[in-house]
């Protein structure tokens, strides 16, 4: 007889890694890394452009990576023509037409994964799980900030 496990870090982690493996498979088809995909999404969410410092902060805070890794991802995106310096200068980056196309392709893949994995779960269950995971994340971030 199988029982439903209690929610804890291991269960959340296993769900994360399984979901991430599905996403990584889709990203590999586009030649995009996970970090790059988040940078593209952040620029798209900002209307197609973002301040370089905000992009670095979003990547370092969200993924718990160092600034050098975040900057390297931005440099790769710029070198491959998916991001470019905005007319205001290198402190502001914007999606190119190819960058918008890649980001939309990635977003569609994420939408498909999300629909397959979460589509039949009741909205109330998703809302409860979302609140619990957000609370745990906030507490972990507070502990990390405290040193």
Chimera marker file (.cmm) of the C-alpha trace (Angstrom):
<marker_set name="trace">
<marker id="1" x="0.000" y="0.000" z="0.000" r="1" g="1" b="0" radius="0.5"/>
<marker id="2" x="1.482" y="3.357" z="-1.000" r="1" g="1" b="0" radius="0.5"/>
<marker id="3" x="1.059" y="6.432" z="1.118" r="1" g="1" b="0" radius="0.5"/>
<marker id="4" x="1.317" y="10.069" z="0.175" r="1" g="1" b="0" radius="0.5"/>
<marker id="5" x="4.564" y="11.498" z="1.545" r="1" g="1" b="0" radius="0.5"/>
<marker id="6" x="4.529" y="14.498" z="3.844" r="1" g="1" b="0" radius="0.5"/>
<marker id="7" x="5.680" y="17.726" z="2.281" r="1" g="1" b="0" radius="0.5"/>
<marker id="8" x="9.319" y="18.378" z="3.101" r="1" g="1" b="0" radius="0.5"/>
<marker id="9" x="12.495" y="19.550" z="1.410" r="1" g="1" b="0" radius="0.5"/>
<marker id="10" x="13.215" y="16.152" z="-0.087" r="1" g="1" b="0" radius="0.5"/>
<marker id="11" x="9.778" y="15.866" z="-1.690" r="1" g="1" b="0" radius="0.5"/>
<marker id="12" x="9.971" y="19.439" z="-3.001" r="1" g="1" b="0" radius="0.5"/>
<marker id="13" x="13.494" y="18.797" z="-4.283" r="1" g="1" b="0" radius="0.5"/>
<marker id="14" x="12.519" y="15.596" z="-6.069" r="1" g="1" b="0" radius="0.5"/>
<marker id="15" x="9.607" y="17.358" z="-7.762" r="1" g="1" b="0" radius="0.5"/>
<marker id="16" x="11.914" y="20.213" z="-8.731" r="1" g="1" b="0" radius="0.5"/>
<marker id="17" x="14.560" y="17.935" z="-10.231" r="1" g="1" b="0" radius="0.5"/>
<marker id="18" x="12.037" y="15.865" z="-12.164" r="1" g="1" b="0" radius="0.5"/>
<marker id="19" x="10.407" y="18.999" z="-13.572" r="1" g="1" b="0" radius="0.5"/>
<marker id="20" x="13.780" y="20.577" z="-14.287" r="1" g="1" b="0" radius="0.5"/>
<marker id="21" x="14.853" y="17.456" z="-16.212" r="1" g="1" b="0" radius="0.5"/>
<marker id="22" x="11.821" y="17.871" z="-18.481" r="1" g="1" b="0" radius="0.5"/>
<marker id="23" x="12.650" y="21.543" z="-18.989" r="1" g="1" b="0" radius="0.5"/>
<marker id="24" x="16.344" y="20.840" z="-19.618" r="1" g="1" b="0" radius="0.5"/>
<marker id="25" x="15.353" y="18.372" z="-22.341" r="1" g="1" b="0" radius="0.5"/>
<marker id="26" x="13.324" y="21.100" z="-24.056" r="1" g="1" b="0" radius="0.5"/>
<marker id="27" x="16.063" y="23.695" z="-23.565" r="1" g="1" b="0" radius="0.5"/>
<marker id="28" x="18.660" y="21.381" z="-25.103" r="1" g="1" b="0" radius="0.5"/>
<marker id="29" x="16.571" y="21.319" z="-28.280" r="1" g="1" b="0" radius="0.5"/>
<marker id="30" x="16.904" y="25.096" z="-28.487" r="1" g="1" b="0" radius="0.5"/>
<marker id="31" x="20.576" y="25.296" z="-27.488" r="1" g="1" b="0" radius="0.5"/>
<marker id="32" x="19.695" y="27.361" z="-24.426" r="1" g="1" b="0" radius="0.5"/>
<marker id="33" x="20.919" y="26.830" z="-20.874" r="1" g="1" b="0" radius="0.5"/>
<marker id="34" x="18.628" y="27.097" z="-17.877" r="1" g="1" b="0" radius="0.5"/>
<marker id="35" x="20.312" y="30.319" z="-16.709" r="1" g="1" b="0" radius="0.5"/>
<marker id="36" x="20.007" y="31.803" z="-20.196" r="1" g="1" b="0" radius="0.5"/>
<marker id="37" x="16.324" y="30.889" z="-20.335" r="1" g="1" b="0" radius="0.5"/>
<marker id="38" x="15.657" y="32.769" z="-17.111" r="1" g="1" b="0" radius="0.5"/>
<marker id="39" x="17.498" y="35.820" z="-18.435" r="1" g="1" b="0" radius="0.5"/>
<marker id="40" x="15.408" y="35.747" z="-21.622" r="1" g="1" b="0" radius="0.5"/>
<marker id="41" x="12.203" y="35.386" z="-19.583" r="1" g="1" b="0" radius="0.5"/>
<marker id="42" x="13.179" y="38.275" z="-17.333" r="1" g="1" b="0" radius="0.5"/>
<marker id="43" x="13.837" y="40.534" z="-20.317" r="1" g="1" b="0" radius="0.5"/>
<marker id="44" x="10.542" y="39.471" z="-21.915" r="1" g="1" b="0" radius="0.5"/>
<marker id="45" x="8.670" y="40.111" z="-18.679" r="1" g="1" b="0" radius="0.5"/>
<marker id="46" x="10.157" y="43.612" z="-18.678" r="1" g="1" b="0" radius="0.5"/>
<marker id="47" x="8.614" y="44.430" z="-22.044" r="1" g="1" b="0" radius="0.5"/>
<marker id="48" x="11.534" y="43.052" z="-24.025" r="1" g="1" b="0" radius="0.5"/>
<marker id="49" x="14.359" y="44.749" z="-22.180" r="1" g="1" b="0" radius="0.5"/>
<marker id="50" x="15.937" y="44.957" z="-18.765" r="1" g="1" b="0" radius="0.5"/>
<marker id="51" x="18.634" y="46.747" z="-16.880" r="1" g="1" b="0" radius="0.5"/>
<marker id="52" x="21.769" y="44.557" z="-16.825" r="1" g="1" b="0" radius="0.5"/>
<marker id="53" x="22.095" y="44.924" z="-13.058" r="1" g="1" b="0" radius="0.5"/>
<marker id="54" x="18.471" y="43.846" z="-12.565" r="1" g="1" b="0" radius="0.5"/>
<marker id="55" x="19.065" y="40.798" z="-14.751" r="1" g="1" b="0" radius="0.5"/>
<marker id="56" x="22.148" y="39.833" z="-12.761" r="1" g="1" b="0" radius="0.5"/>
<marker id="57" x="20.309" y="40.335" z="-9.471" r="1" g="1" b="0" radius="0.5"/>
<marker id="58" x="17.331" y="38.259" z="-10.639" r="1" g="1" b="0" radius="0.5"/>
<marker id="59" x="19.643" y="35.425" z="-11.663" r="1" g="1" b="0" radius="0.5"/>
<marker id="60" x="21.860" y="35.515" z="-8.578" r="1" g="1" b="0" radius="0.5"/>
<marker id="61" x="18.976" y="35.843" z="-6.119" r="1" g="1" b="0" radius="0.5"/>
<marker id="62" x="16.666" y="33.395" z="-7.858" r="1" g="1" b="0" radius="0.5"/>
<marker id="63" x="19.189" y="30.685" z="-8.661" r="1" g="1" b="0" radius="0.5"/>
<marker id="64" x="21.649" y="31.293" z="-5.821" r="1" g="1" b="0" radius="0.5"/>
<marker id="65" x="24.506" y="31.617" z="-8.320" r="1" g="1" b="0" radius="0.5"/>
<marker id="66" x="27.390" y="34.073" z="-8.314" r="1" g="1" b="0" radius="0.5"/>
<marker id="67" x="27.416" y="37.270" z="-10.351" r="1" g="1" b="0" radius="0.5"/>
<marker id="68" x="30.162" y="35.948" z="-12.643" r="1" g="1" b="0" radius="0.5"/>
<marker id="69" x="27.966" y="33.029" z="-13.731" r="1" g="1" b="0" radius="0.5"/>
<marker id="70" x="25.062" y="35.389" z="-14.360" r="1" g="1" b="0" radius="0.5"/>
<marker id="71" x="27.258" y="37.794" z="-16.338" r="1" g="1" b="0" radius="0.5"/>
<marker id="72" x="28.632" y="34.881" z="-18.380" r="1" g="1" b="0" radius="0.5"/>
<marker id="73" x="25.096" y="33.864" z="-19.353" r="1" g="1" b="0" radius="0.5"/>
<marker id="74" x="24.322" y="37.430" z="-20.446" r="1" g="1" b="0" radius="0.5"/>
<marker id="75" x="27.553" y="37.565" z="-22.452" r="1" g="1" b="0" radius="0.5"/>
<marker id="76" x="26.654" y="34.265" z="-24.159" r="1" g="1" b="0" radius="0.5"/>
<marker id="77" x="23.181" y="35.554" z="-25.023" r="1" g="1" b="0" radius="0.5"/>
<marker id="78" x="24.683" y="38.726" z="-26.444" r="1" g="1" b="0" radius="0.5"/>
<marker id="79" x="27.340" y="36.809" z="-28.404" r="1" g="1" b="0" radius="0.5"/>
<marker id="80" x="24.701" y="34.541" z="-29.945" r="1" g="1" b="0" radius="0.5"/>
<marker id="81" x="22.503" y="37.485" z="-30.922" r="1" g="1" b="0" radius="0.5"/>
<marker id="82" x="19.607" y="36.788" z="-28.569" r="1" g="1" b="0" radius="0.5"/>
<marker id="83" x="20.249" y="39.910" z="-26.465" r="1" g="1" b="0" radius="0.5"/>
<marker id="84" x="21.772" y="43.202" z="-27.523" r="1" g="1" b="0" radius="0.5"/>
<marker id="85" x="22.783" y="46.431" z="-25.876" r="1" g="1" b="0" radius="0.5"/>
<marker id="86" x="19.926" y="48.907" z="-25.934" r="1" g="1" b="0" radius="0.5"/>
<marker id="87" x="20.581" y="52.307" z="-27.508" r="1" g="1" b="0" radius="0.5"/>
<marker id="88" x="21.115" y="53.709" z="-24.015" r="1" g="1" b="0" radius="0.5"/>
<marker id="89" x="24.248" y="51.559" z="-23.705" r="1" g="1" b="0" radius="0.5"/>
<marker id="90" x="25.519" y="48.293" z="-22.249" r="1" g="1" b="0" radius="0.5"/>
<marker id="91" x="23.828" y="48.896" z="-18.879" r="1" g="1" b="0" radius="0.5"/>
<marker id="92" x="20.527" y="48.011" z="-20.548" r="1" g="1" b="0" radius="0.5"/>
<marker id="93" x="19.896" y="44.867" z="-22.606" r="1" g="1" b="0" radius="0.5"/>
<marker id="94" x="17.022" y="44.030" z="-24.910" r="1" g="1" b="0" radius="0.5"/>
<marker id="95" x="15.780" y="41.000" z="-26.756" r="1" g="1" b="0" radius="0.5"/>
<marker id="96" x="16.571" y="40.805" z="-30.439" r="1" g="1" b="0" radius="0.5"/>
<marker id="97" x="14.005" y="39.358" z="-32.844" r="1" g="1" b="0" radius="0.5"/>
<marker id="98" x="15.794" y="36.003" z="-32.516" r="1" g="1" b="0" radius="0.5"/>
<marker id="99" x="15.774" y="36.397" z="-28.722" r="1" g="1" b="0" radius="0.5"/>
<marker id="100" x="12.015" y="37.037" z="-28.692" r="1" g="1" b="0" radius="0.5"/>
<marker id="101" x="11.450" y="34.004" z="-30.904" r="1" g="1" b="0" radius="0.5"/>
<marker id="102" x="13.607" y="31.776" z="-28.664" r="1" g="1" b="0" radius="0.5"/>
<marker id="103" x="11.930" y="33.054" z="-25.505" r="1" g="1" b="0" radius="0.5"/>
<marker id="104" x="8.465" y="32.407" z="-26.946" r="1" g="1" b="0" radius="0.5"/>
<marker id="105" x="9.514" y="28.890" z="-27.931" r="1" g="1" b="0" radius="0.5"/>
<marker id="106" x="10.774" y="28.251" z="-24.396" r="1" g="1" b="0" radius="0.5"/>
<marker id="107" x="7.653" y="29.756" z="-22.828" r="1" g="1" b="0" radius="0.5"/>
<marker id="108" x="5.457" y="27.516" z="-24.975" r="1" g="1" b="0" radius="0.5"/>
<marker id="109" x="7.484" y="24.460" z="-23.898" r="1" g="1" b="0" radius="0.5"/>
<marker id="110" x="7.116" y="25.470" z="-20.244" r="1" g="1" b="0" radius="0.5"/>
<marker id="111" x="3.391" y="25.953" z="-20.763" r="1" g="1" b="0" radius="0.5"/>
<marker id="112" x="3.113" y="22.431" z="-22.141" r="1" g="1" b="0" radius="0.5"/>
<marker id="113" x="5.075" y="20.943" z="-19.259" r="1" g="1" b="0" radius="0.5"/>
<marker id="114" x="2.984" y="22.885" z="-16.763" r="1" g="1" b="0" radius="0.5"/>
<marker id="115" x="-0.289" y="21.758" z="-18.342" r="1" g="1" b="0" radius="0.5"/>
<marker id="116" x="0.774" y="18.112" z="-18.335" r="1" g="1" b="0" radius="0.5"/>
<marker id="117" x="2.058" y="18.128" z="-14.758" r="1" g="1" b="0" radius="0.5"/>
<marker id="118" x="-0.420" y="20.435" z="-13.016" r="1" g="1" b="0" radius="0.5"/>
<marker id="119" x="-3.468" y="20.515" z="-15.290" r="1" g="1" b="0" radius="0.5"/>
<marker id="120" x="-5.670" y="18.076" z="-13.384" r="1" g="1" b="0" radius="0.5"/>
<marker id="121" x="-4.708" y="19.141" z="-9.859" r="1" g="1" b="0" radius="0.5"/>
<marker id="122" x="-7.528" y="21.092" z="-8.137" r="1" g="1" b="0" radius="0.5"/>
<marker id="123" x="-6.930" y="24.844" z="-7.956" r="1" g="1" b="0" radius="0.5"/>
<marker id="124" x="-7.349" y="24.828" z="-4.154" r="1" g="1" b="0" radius="0.5"/>
<marker id="125" x="-4.584" y="22.230" z="-3.811" r="1" g="1" b="0" radius="0.5"/>
<marker id="126" x="-2.279" y="24.253" z="-6.051" r="1" g="1" b="0" radius="0.5"/>
<marker id="127" x="-2.988" y="27.419" z="-4.067" r="1" g="1" b="0" radius="0.5"/>
<marker id="128" x="-2.239" y="25.678" z="-0.766" r="1" g="1" b="0" radius="0.5"/>
<marker id="129" x="0.957" y="24.107" z="-2.079" r="1" g="1" b="0" radius="0.5"/>
<marker id="130" x="2.005" y="27.466" z="-3.515" r="1" g="1" b="0" radius="0.5"/>
<marker id="131" x="1.546" y="29.202" z="-0.168" r="1" g="1" b="0" radius="0.5"/>
<marker id="132" x="3.505" y="26.509" z="1.684" r="1" g="1" b="0" radius="0.5"/>
<marker id="133" x="6.410" y="26.514" z="-0.771" r="1" g="1" b="0" radius="0.5"/>
<marker id="134" x="6.516" y="30.338" z="-0.824" r="1" g="1" b="0" radius="0.5"/>
<marker id="135" x="6.658" y="30.386" z="2.992" r="1" g="1" b="0" radius="0.5"/>
<marker id="136" x="9.477" y="27.831" z="3.085" r="1" g="1" b="0" radius="0.5"/>
<marker id="137" x="11.415" y="29.770" z="0.427" r="1" g="1" b="0" radius="0.5"/>
<marker id="138" x="11.015" y="33.045" z="2.314" r="1" g="1" b="0" radius="0.5"/>
<marker id="139" x="12.270" y="31.437" z="5.504" r="1" g="1" b="0" radius="0.5"/>
<marker id="140" x="15.257" y="29.878" z="3.745" r="1" g="1" b="0" radius="0.5"/>
<marker id="141" x="16.103" y="33.205" z="2.073" r="1" g="1" b="0" radius="0.5"/>
<marker id="142" x="15.918" y="34.948" z="5.462" r="1" g="1" b="0" radius="0.5"/>
<marker id="143" x="18.315" y="32.399" z="6.985" r="1" g="1" b="0" radius="0.5"/>
<marker id="144" x="20.706" y="32.776" z="4.065" r="1" g="1" b="0" radius="0.5"/>
<marker id="145" x="20.606" y="36.574" z="4.402" r="1" g="1" b="0" radius="0.5"/>
<marker id="146" x="21.279" y="36.333" z="8.132" r="1" g="1" b="0" radius="0.5"/>
<marker id="147" x="24.491" y="34.430" z="7.428" r="1" g="1" b="0" radius="0.5"/>
<link id1="1" id2="2" r="1" g="1" b="0" radius="0.2"/>
<link id1="2" id2="3" r="1" g="1" b="0" radius="0.2"/>
<link id1="3" id2="4" r="1" g="1" b="0" radius="0.2"/>
<link id1="4" id2="5" r="1" g="1" b="0" radius="0.2"/>
<link id1="5" id2="6" r="1" g="1" b="0" radius="0.2"/>
<link id1="6" id2="7" r="1" g="1" b="0" radius="0.2"/>
<link id1="7" id2="8" r="1" g="1" b="0" radius="0.2"/>
<link id1="8" id2="9" r="1" g="1" b="0" radius="0.2"/>
<link id1="9" id2="10" r="1" g="1" b="0" radius="0.2"/>
<link id1="10" id2="11" r="1" g="1" b="0" radius="0.2"/>
<link id1="11" id2="12" r="1" g="1" b="0" radius="0.2"/>
<link id1="12" id2="13" r="1" g="1" b="0" radius="0.2"/>
<link id1="13" id2="14" r="1" g="1" b="0" radius="0.2"/>
<link id1="14" id2="15" r="1" g="1" b="0" radius="0.2"/>
<link id1="15" id2="16" r="1" g="1" b="0" radius="0.2"/>
<link id1="16" id2="17" r="1" g="1" b="0" radius="0.2"/>
<link id1="17" id2="18" r="1" g="1" b="0" radius="0.2"/>
<link id1="18" id2="19" r="1" g="1" b="0" radius="0.2"/>
<link id1="19" id2="20" r="1" g="1" b="0" radius="0.2"/>
<link id1="20" id2="21" r="1" g="1" b="0" radius="0.2"/>
<link id1="21" id2="22" r="1" g="1" b="0" radius="0.2"/>
<link id1="22" id2="23" r="1" g="1" b="0" radius="0.2"/>
<link id1="23" id2="24" r="1" g="1" b="0" radius="0.2"/>
<link id1="24" id2="25" r="1" g="1" b="0" radius="0.2"/>
<link id1="25" id2="26" r="1" g="1" b="0" radius="0.2"/>
<link id1="26" id2="27" r="1" g="1" b="0" radius="0.2"/>
<link id1="27" id2="28" r="1" g="1" b="0" radius="0.2"/>
<link id1="28" id2="29" r="1" g="1" b="0" radius="0.2"/>
<link id1="29" id2="30" r="1" g="1" b="0" radius="0.2"/>
<link id1="30" id2="31" r="1" g="1" b="0" radius="0.2"/>
<link id1="31" id2="32" r="1" g="1" b="0" radius="0.2"/>
<link id1="32" id2="33" r="1" g="1" b="0" radius="0.2"/>
<link id1="33" id2="34" r="1" g="1" b="0" radius="0.2"/>
<link id1="34" id2="35" r="1" g="1" b="0" radius="0.2"/>
<link id1="35" id2="36" r="1" g="1" b="0" radius="0.2"/>
<link id1="36" id2="37" r="1" g="1" b="0" radius="0.2"/>
<link id1="37" id2="38" r="1" g="1" b="0" radius="0.2"/>
<link id1="38" id2="39" r="1" g="1" b="0" radius="0.2"/>
<link id1="39" id2="40" r="1" g="1" b="0" radius="0.2"/>
<link id1="40" id2="41" r="1" g="1" b="0" radius="0.2"/>
<link id1="41" id2="42" r="1" g="1" b="0" radius="0.2"/>
<link id1="42" id2="43" r="1" g="1" b="0" radius="0.2"/>
<link id1="43" id2="44" r="1" g="1" b="0" radius="0.2"/>
<link id1="44" id2="45" r="1" g="1" b="0" radius="0.2"/>
<link id1="45" id2="46" r="1" g="1" b="0" radius="0.2"/>
<link id1="46" id2="47" r="1" g="1" b="0" radius="0.2"/>
<link id1="47" id2="48" r="1" g="1" b="0" radius="0.2"/>
<link id1="48" id2="49" r="1" g="1" b="0" radius="0.2"/>
<link id1="49" id2="50" r="1" g="1" b="0" radius="0.2"/>
<link id1="50" id2="51" r="1" g="1" b="0" radius="0.2"/>
<link id1="51" id2="52" r="1" g="1" b="0" radius="0.2"/>
<link id1="52" id2="53" r="1" g="1" b="0" radius="0.2"/>
<link id1="53" id2="54" r="1" g="1" b="0" radius="0.2"/>
<link id1="54" id2="55" r="1" g="1" b="0" radius="0.2"/>
<link id1="55" id2="56" r="1" g="1" b="0" radius="0.2"/>
<link id1="56" id2="57" r="1" g="1" b="0" radius="0.2"/>
<link id1="57" id2="58" r="1" g="1" b="0" radius="0.2"/>
<link id1="58" id2="59" r="1" g="1" b="0" radius="0.2"/>
<link id1="59" id2="60" r="1" g="1" b="0" radius="0.2"/>
<link id1="60" id2="61" r="1" g="1" b="0" radius="0.2"/>
<link id1="61" id2="62" r="1" g="1" b="0" radius="0.2"/>
<link id1="62" id2="63" r="1" g="1" b="0" radius="0.2"/>
<link id1="63" id2="64" r="1" g="1" b="0" radius="0.2"/>
<link id1="64" id2="65" r="1" g="1" b="0" radius="0.2"/>
<link id1="65" id2="66" r="1" g="1" b="0" radius="0.2"/>
<link id1="66" id2="67" r="1" g="1" b="0" radius="0.2"/>
<link id1="67" id2="68" r="1" g="1" b="0" radius="0.2"/>
<link id1="68" id2="69" r="1" g="1" b="0" radius="0.2"/>
<link id1="69" id2="70" r="1" g="1" b="0" radius="0.2"/>
<link id1="70" id2="71" r="1" g="1" b="0" radius="0.2"/>
<link id1="71" id2="72" r="1" g="1" b="0" radius="0.2"/>
<link id1="72" id2="73" r="1" g="1" b="0" radius="0.2"/>
<link id1="73" id2="74" r="1" g="1" b="0" radius="0.2"/>
<link id1="74" id2="75" r="1" g="1" b="0" radius="0.2"/>
<link id1="75" id2="76" r="1" g="1" b="0" radius="0.2"/>
<link id1="76" id2="77" r="1" g="1" b="0" radius="0.2"/>
<link id1="77" id2="78" r="1" g="1" b="0" radius="0.2"/>
<link id1="78" id2="79" r="1" g="1" b="0" radius="0.2"/>
<link id1="79" id2="80" r="1" g="1" b="0" radius="0.2"/>
<link id1="80" id2="81" r="1" g="1" b="0" radius="0.2"/>
<link id1="81" id2="82" r="1" g="1" b="0" radius="0.2"/>
<link id1="82" id2="83" r="1" g="1" b="0" radius="0.2"/>
<link id1="83" id2="84" r="1" g="1" b="0" radius="0.2"/>
<link id1="84" id2="85" r="1" g="1" b="0" radius="0.2"/>
<link id1="85" id2="86" r="1" g="1" b="0" radius="0.2"/>
<link id1="86" id2="87" r="1" g="1" b="0" radius="0.2"/>
<link id1="87" id2="88" r="1" g="1" b="0" radius="0.2"/>
<link id1="88" id2="89" r="1" g="1" b="0" radius="0.2"/>
<link id1="89" id2="90" r="1" g="1" b="0" radius="0.2"/>
<link id1="90" id2="91" r="1" g="1" b="0" radius="0.2"/>
<link id1="91" id2="92" r="1" g="1" b="0" radius="0.2"/>
<link id1="92" id2="93" r="1" g="1" b="0" radius="0.2"/>
<link id1="93" id2="94" r="1" g="1" b="0" radius="0.2"/>
<link id1="94" id2="95" r="1" g="1" b="0" radius="0.2"/>
<link id1="95" id2="96" r="1" g="1" b="0" radius="0.2"/>
<link id1="96" id2="97" r="1" g="1" b="0" radius="0.2"/>
<link id1="97" id2="98" r="1" g="1" b="0" radius="0.2"/>
<link id1="98" id2="99" r="1" g="1" b="0" radius="0.2"/>
<link id1="99" id2="100" r="1" g="1" b="0" radius="0.2"/>
<link id1="100" id2="101" r="1" g="1" b="0" radius="0.2"/>
<link id1="101" id2="102" r="1" g="1" b="0" radius="0.2"/>
<link id1="102" id2="103" r="1" g="1" b="0" radius="0.2"/>
<link id1="103" id2="104" r="1" g="1" b="0" radius="0.2"/>
<link id1="104" id2="105" r="1" g="1" b="0" radius="0.2"/>
<link id1="105" id2="106" r="1" g="1" b="0" radius="0.2"/>
<link id1="106" id2="107" r="1" g="1" b="0" radius="0.2"/>
<link id1="107" id2="108" r="1" g="1" b="0" radius="0.2"/>
<link id1="108" id2="109" r="1" g="1" b="0" radius="0.2"/>
<link id1="109" id2="110" r="1" g="1" b="0" radius="0.2"/>
<link id1="110" id2="111" r="1" g="1" b="0" radius="0.2"/>
<link id1="111" id2="112" r="1" g="1" b="0" radius="0.2"/>
<link id1="112" id2="113" r="1" g="1" b="0" radius="0.2"/>
<link id1="113" id2="114" r="1" g="1" b="0" radius="0.2"/>
<link id1="114" id2="115" r="1" g="1" b="0" radius="0.2"/>
<link id1="115" id2="116" r="1" g="1" b="0" radius="0.2"/>
<link id1="116" id2="117" r="1" g="1" b="0" radius="0.2"/>
<link id1="117" id2="118" r="1" g="1" b="0" radius="0.2"/>
<link id1="118" id2="119" r="1" g="1" b="0" radius="0.2"/>
<link id1="119" id2="120" r="1" g="1" b="0" radius="0.2"/>
<link id1="120" id2="121" r="1" g="1" b="0" radius="0.2"/>
<link id1="121" id2="122" r="1" g="1" b="0" radius="0.2"/>
<link id1="122" id2="123" r="1" g="1" b="0" radius="0.2"/>
<link id1="123" id2="124" r="1" g="1" b="0" radius="0.2"/>
<link id1="124" id2="125" r="1" g="1" b="0" radius="0.2"/>
<link id1="125" id2="126" r="1" g="1" b="0" radius="0.2"/>
<link id1="126" id2="127" r="1" g="1" b="0" radius="0.2"/>
<link id1="127" id2="128" r="1" g="1" b="0" radius="0.2"/>
<link id1="128" id2="129" r="1" g="1" b="0" radius="0.2"/>
<link id1="129" id2="130" r="1" g="1" b="0" radius="0.2"/>
<link id1="130" id2="131" r="1" g="1" b="0" radius="0.2"/>
<link id1="131" id2="132" r="1" g="1" b="0" radius="0.2"/>
<link id1="132" id2="133" r="1" g="1" b="0" radius="0.2"/>
<link id1="133" id2="134" r="1" g="1" b="0" radius="0.2"/>
<link id1="134" id2="135" r="1" g="1" b="0" radius="0.2"/>
<link id1="135" id2="136" r="1" g="1" b="0" radius="0.2"/>
<link id1="136" id2="137" r="1" g="1" b="0" radius="0.2"/>
<link id1="137" id2="138" r="1" g="1" b="0" radius="0.2"/>
<link id1="138" id2="139" r="1" g="1" b="0" radius="0.2"/>
<link id1="139" id2="140" r="1" g="1" b="0" radius="0.2"/>
<link id1="140" id2="141" r="1" g="1" b="0" radius="0.2"/>
<link id1="141" id2="142" r="1" g="1" b="0" radius="0.2"/>
<link id1="142" id2="143" r="1" g="1" b="0" radius="0.2"/>
<link id1="143" id2="144" r="1" g="1" b="0" radius="0.2"/>
<link id1="144" id2="145" r="1" g="1" b="0" radius="0.2"/>
<link id1="145" id2="146" r="1" g="1" b="0" radius="0.2"/>
<link id1="146" id2="147" r="1" g="1" b="0" radius="0.2"/>
</marker_set>
